[in-house]
Amino acid sequence: MSASKLFEPYTLGAVTLTNRIAMAPLTRNRAAAGFVPSPLAVEYYGQRASAGLLITEASQISQQGQGYQDTPGIYSSEQVAGWRKVTDRVHARGGHIYIQLWHVGRISHTSLQPNHGAPVAPSAIRASTKTFVNGAFTDVSEPRALDLGEIPGIIDAYRHAAANAMLAGFDGVEIHGANGYLLDQFAKDGTNRRTDAYGGAIESRARLILEVSKAVSEEIGAARTGIRLSPVTPANDVSDSNPQPLFDYIVDGLNALKLVYIHVIEGATGGPRDIAPFDYASLRKRFSGTYIANNGYDLKLANDTLNHDRADLIAFGKLFISNPDLVERLKLGAPLNDFDKATFYGGGAKGYTDYPALAQAAAK
């Protein structure tokens, strides 16, 4: 049995996690009709309940917030009921689970939007990237800039989604403020060319992410509210000319709100960690809550990071796709299942709930 800090209990807000391993949000595009989590999702998350903290796939706060086919929502009563089955299964197996709240902004397609309208964004700048619709990767649609009068409605949608998350039995929510989606688009100057109260200076570009965080934490409590950030990732054609002062300011604001955690993607999402200079230790020092480190972590790097107090929890992503019992495998130093990239997005049980646990593999 390993003595690694990774397997020690950890107190996160009002709950005690059984270990310091988080399962990162992983988009799988398998929602049922009405963008409701399917029975397969109940099994999928239940299989992975040994993680200290499960963070669900990103779930849209409204139809406007959707950017990919068959992603689940958290804005209808049917979706709440579907997620309740997931949380019940995870809790029955001793786990804890947060839902990630999502508005994709410009990373969408007219076929997914209300009345086939244009996706919304801080500014009418089309992203050089693709989305997943009709079973294929397709160029995103041209967005329109949000009117100033529309922004309070988006904040209210986050608030409503957070309230629904509590009805669905989640232990908390993670606001998706990363990877070039709406809140990240507002924060970064490569995607925000506004000249009103939400554009220009750092304080104005950071305004929406902080207002959403305040609204959500007021609705469900700061001890149940976390947020994901990605200071330097180029994901979804997003960039900022000077990210360090921007994210230092954002984290100062989040710290003042007393959010329970920041979940930081260090480097390029799913890519190199050293893509651009950035002082992540500055964020760690500025934030008095939990720091979840993410991107490219293996057991060795995770242990080194925890032992040197550079993070409190470590998030693993793709490894959880193919290893439902990742915690046990890491603890025992057991071999890991390879993942099948062809089944990442869309489909059924294959590549979703059929990866074997150690006990299953030994029985074959």
C-alpha positions in Angstrom: 0.0 0.0 0.0 1.5 3.3 -1.0 2.0 6.1 1.5 1.5 8.8 -1.1 -0.4 11.9 -0.1 -2.6 11.3 -3.2 -4.5 8.6 -1.3 -5.1 10.6 1.9 -8.5 12.0 2.8 -9.1 15.7 2.2 -11.8 18.1 3.4 -13.4 20.1 0.6 -16.0 22.5 1.9 -18.6 20.5 3.8 -17.5 17.1 2.6 -14.6 14.8 3.3 -13.1 13.2 0.1 -11.6 9.7 0.4 -8.5 10.8 -1.5 -7.0 13.7 -3.3 -7.8 12.5 -6.8 -10.3 14.3 -8.9 -11.8 13.1 -12.2 -11.7 16.0 -14.6 -14.7 16.9 -16.7 -14.8 14.8 -19.9 -17.2 15.5 -22.7 -18.6 12.2 -24.0 -21.6 13.3 -26.2 -24.0 10.5 -25.0 -27.0 12.3 -23.6 -30.4 10.9 -24.3 -33.4 12.8 -25.8 -34.0 16.2 -24.2 -30.2 16.3 -23.4 -31.0 14.2 -20.3 -28.2 11.9 -18.9 -28.8 8.4 -20.0 -28.9 5.2 -17.9 -25.4 4.6 -19.3 -24.2 7.8 -17.6 -25.5 6.4 -14.3 -23.3 3.4 -14.8 -20.3 5.4 -16.1 -20.1 7.8 -13.1 -20.9 5.0 -10.7 -18.0 3.0 -12.0 -15.6 5.9 -11.2 -17.0 6.8 -7.7 -13.7 5.8 -6.0 -12.3 9.1 -7.2 -12.2 11.6 -4.3 -14.1 14.1 -6.4 -16.0 13.4 -9.6 -16.5 16.5 -11.8 -19.1 15.7 -14.5 -18.9 16.5 -18.2 -19.7 20.1 -19.0 -23.5 20.6 -18.9 -25.1 23.5 -20.6 -27.1 26.0 -18.5 -29.5 26.8 -21.4 -30.1 25.8 -25.0 -28.1 28.9 -26.0 -25.2 27.5 -24.0 -24.9 24.3 -26.0 -22.1 23.8 -28.5 -21.9 20.1 -29.3 -24.4 17.4 -30.1 -25.8 15.2 -27.3 -24.3 17.0 -24.3 -26.4 17.0 -21.2 -28.1 20.1 -19.8 -29.1 21.2 -16.3 -31.9 23.6 -17.1 -35.0 21.4 -17.4 -36.9 19.3 -14.8 -36.2 16.2 -17.0 -32.5 16.9 -16.9 -32.6 17.4 -13.2 -34.3 14.0 -12.7 -31.7 12.3 -15.0 -28.8 13.8 -13.1 -30.5 12.7 -9.8 -30.1 9.1 -10.8 -26.4 9.7 -11.4 -25.8 11.4 -8.0 -27.7 8.8 -6.2 -25.5 6.0 -7.7 -22.3 7.9 -6.9 -23.3 8.6 -3.3 -24.4 5.0 -2.8 -20.9 4.0 -3.7 -19.3 6.5 -1.3 -18.3 9.1 -3.8 -18.8 12.9 -4.1 -19.7 14.7 -7.3 -19.8 18.2 -8.7 -21.4 19.2 -12.0 -19.6 21.5 -14.4 -21.8 24.4 -15.6 -21.2 25.4 -19.2 -22.0 28.1 -21.7 -19.9 27.7 -24.8 -20.4 31.1 -26.2 -19.1 31.3 -29.8 -18.0 27.6 -29.9 -21.3 26.4 -31.3 -23.3 25.9 -34.5 -26.6 27.4 -35.7 -28.2 23.9 -35.8 -27.9 23.7 -32.0 -29.1 27.3 -31.2 -32.6 28.5 -30.4 -34.4 29.1 -33.7 -31.1 28.3 -35.5 -29.8 31.7 -34.5 -26.1 32.7 -34.4 -24.1 31.7 -31.3 -23.3 34.5 -28.9 -20.0 35.9 -27.9 -18.4 39.0 -26.3 -17.5 40.2 -29.8 -18.5 39.0 -33.3 -15.2 37.2 -34.0 -15.5 33.7 -35.5 -13.3 31.1 -33.9 -10.9 29.1 -36.0 -12.0 25.7 -34.6 -14.6 23.0 -35.0 -17.5 21.6 -33.1 -19.2 18.2 -33.1 -22.6 18.1 -34.7 -24.5 15.5 -36.8 -21.8 12.9 -36.0 -18.9 14.9 -37.5 -16.6 17.7 -36.6 -17.8 20.9 -38.4 -16.6 24.5 -38.5 -18.3 26.6 -35.8 -20.8 29.2 -36.9 -20.3 33.0 -37.1 -21.2 34.5 -33.7 -23.0 37.7 -32.8 -21.9 40.0 -30.0 -24.1 39.9 -26.9 -26.1 43.1 -26.2 -25.4 44.6 -22.8 -29.0 44.0 -21.8 -28.7 40.3 -22.4 -25.9 39.7 -19.9 -28.1 39.7 -16.8 -30.1 36.9 -18.3 -27.0 34.8 -18.8 -26.0 35.4 -15.1 -29.5 34.3 -14.1 -29.1 31.2 -16.2 -26.0 30.2 -14.2 -27.8 30.9 -11.0 -30.8 28.8 -12.0 -28.6 25.9 -13.2 -26.8 26.0 -9.8 -30.1 25.7 -8.0 -31.1 22.8 -10.3 -27.8 21.1 -9.4 -28.8 21.1 -5.8 -32.2 19.7 -6.7 -30.3 17.0 -8.6 -28.3 16.0 -5.5 -24.9 17.3 -6.5 -22.4 18.1 -3.7 -21.5 21.3 -5.6 -20.8 22.9 -9.0 -17.8 23.8 -11.0 -18.2 26.9 -13.2 -16.5 26.4 -16.5 -14.4 29.5 -16.9 -11.8 27.8 -19.2 -10.9 26.4 -22.6 -12.1 29.3 -24.7 -15.8 29.1 -23.8 -18.0 32.1 -22.9 -16.5 33.3 -19.6 -13.0 32.7 -20.9 -13.9 34.6 -24.1 -15.0 37.6 -22.1 -11.8 37.5 -19.9 -9.3 37.4 -22.7 -8.5 40.2 -25.1 -8.0 38.0 -28.1 -11.8 37.4 -28.1 -13.1 40.4 -26.3 -13.1 43.7 -28.3 -16.0 45.3 -26.4 -15.9 49.0 -25.4 -18.6 48.9 -22.8 -18.5 47.8 -19.1 -17.5 44.3 -20.1 -14.5 45.1 -22.3 -11.2 46.9 -22.4 -9.4 47.0 -19.0 -8.7 43.8 -17.1 -11.3 44.8 -14.5 -14.0 45.0 -17.1 -13.1 41.8 -19.0 -13.0 39.9 -15.7 -16.3 41.3 -14.7 -18.6 38.5 -16.1 -16.6 35.6 -14.7 -16.7 37.3 -11.2 -20.4 38.2 -11.5 -21.3 34.7 -12.4 -19.2 33.3 -9.6 -20.9 35.7 -7.1 -24.4 34.8 -8.4 -23.7 31.0 -8.1 -22.1 31.2 -4.7 -25.0 33.4 -3.4 -27.4 30.8 -4.7 -25.8 27.6 -3.3 -23.0 28.8 -1.0 -19.4 29.5 -1.7 -18.4 26.2 0.0 -20.2 24.3 -2.8 -18.9 26.5 -5.7 -15.7 25.9 -7.6 -14.4 27.2 -11.0 -12.1 26.0 -13.7 -9.5 28.3 -15.3 -7.0 27.9 -18.1 -4.7 31.0 -18.2 -2.6 30.1 -21.3 -4.4 27.4 -23.2 -5.0 28.1 -26.9 -8.0 25.8 -26.9 -10.8 27.0 -29.1 -8.8 29.8 -30.6 -8.5 31.9 -27.4 -5.6 34.0 -26.3 -4.7 36.9 -24.1 -1.8 39.3 -24.6 -0.8 39.4 -20.9 -2.5 36.6 -19.0 -0.5 36.8 -15.7 -2.1 40.1 -14.4 -5.4 39.1 -15.8 -5.6 35.8 -13.9 -4.0 37.3 -10.8 -6.8 39.8 -10.7 -9.5 37.1 -11.4 -8.2 34.8 -8.6 -8.0 37.7 -6.2 -11.7 38.3 -6.9 -12.5 34.6 -6.5 -10.7 34.5 -3.3 -12.7 37.4 -2.0 -15.9 35.4 -2.8 -14.4 32.5 -0.8 -15.0 29.9 -3.5 -14.2 26.4 -2.4 -11.7 25.7 -5.2 -10.0 26.8 -8.3 -9.3 24.1 -10.9 -6.4 25.2 -13.0 -5.3 23.8 -16.4 -1.6 24.3 -16.4 -0.4 24.8 -20.0 -2.3 23.8 -23.1 -5.4 21.8 -22.5 -4.6 18.1 -23.2 -1.2 19.3 -24.5 2.2 20.6 -23.4 2.5 22.1 -19.9 5.2 24.6 -21.0 3.4 26.2 -23.9 3.8 29.7 -22.4 5.4 31.3 -19.4 3.0 31.6 -16.5 3.4 31.6 -12.7 0.9 29.2 -11.4 2.4 29.5 -7.9 1.1 33.1 -7.9 -2.5 31.8 -8.2 -1.9 29.2 -5.5 -0.6 31.9 -3.1 -3.5 34.3 -3.9 -6.2 31.7 -3.2 -6.9 30.6 0.3 -9.2 27.7 -0.8 -8.4 24.4 -2.5 -6.1 24.4 -5.6 -6.8 21.6 -8.0 -4.0 21.0 -10.5 -4.7 19.6 -14.0 -2.9 18.7 -17.2 -0.6 15.9 -18.0 -0.3 14.5 -14.4 1.0 11.0 -13.8 1.6 9.4 -10.4 5.2 10.7 -10.1 4.3 14.3 -11.0 1.2 14.2 -8.8 3.2 13.0 -5.8 5.9 15.6 -6.3 3.3 18.4 -6.7 1.5 17.4 -3.5 4.7 16.8 -1.5 5.9 20.3 -2.4 2.5 21.9 -1.6 2.0 23.2 -5.1 -1.6 21.8 -5.1 -4.2 20.2 -2.8 -5.9 17.9 -5.3 -4.8 16.4 -8.7 -7.2 16.0 -11.6 -6.8 13.2 -14.1 -8.7 13.2 -17.3 -8.3 10.7 -20.2 -6.9 8.1 -17.8 -10.3 7.9 -16.2 -12.0 7.2 -19.5 -10.3 3.8 -19.9 -9.7 3.0 -16.2 -12.9 3.2 -14.1 -10.8 2.0 -11.1 -7.9 4.4 -11.7 -7.5 5.1 -8.0 -6.9 1.4 -7.2 -4.6 1.0 -10.2 -2.5 4.0 -9.2 -2.4 2.8 -5.6 -1.2 -0.6 -6.6 1.1 0.5 -9.4 -1.0 -1.7 -11.7 -1.0 -1.5 -15.5 -3.5 1.0 -17.1 -5.9 0.2 -19.9 -5.3 2.0 -23.1 -8.1 4.3 -24.3 -9.8 4.1 -27.7 -9.9 7.6 -29.2 -12.5 6.6 -31.8 -15.1 6.2 -29.0 -14.4 9.4 -27.1 -17.4 11.3 -28.6 -20.8 9.8 -29.1 -22.0 6.2 -29.3 -23.1 3.8 -26.7 -21.5 1.5 -24.1 -18.4 0.7 -26.2 -15.5 2.8 -25.0 -17.8 4.3 -22.3 -18.8 1.7 -19.7 -17.1 -1.5 -21.0 -13.5 -0.8 -19.9 -12.6 -3.6 -17.4 -11.6 -3.0 -13.8 -8.7 -5.0 -12.4 -10.9 -7.7 -10.9 -12.7 -8.1 -14.3 -9.4 -8.3 -16.2 -8.0 -10.9 -13.7 -11.1 -13.1 -14.2 -10.6 -13.4 -17.9 
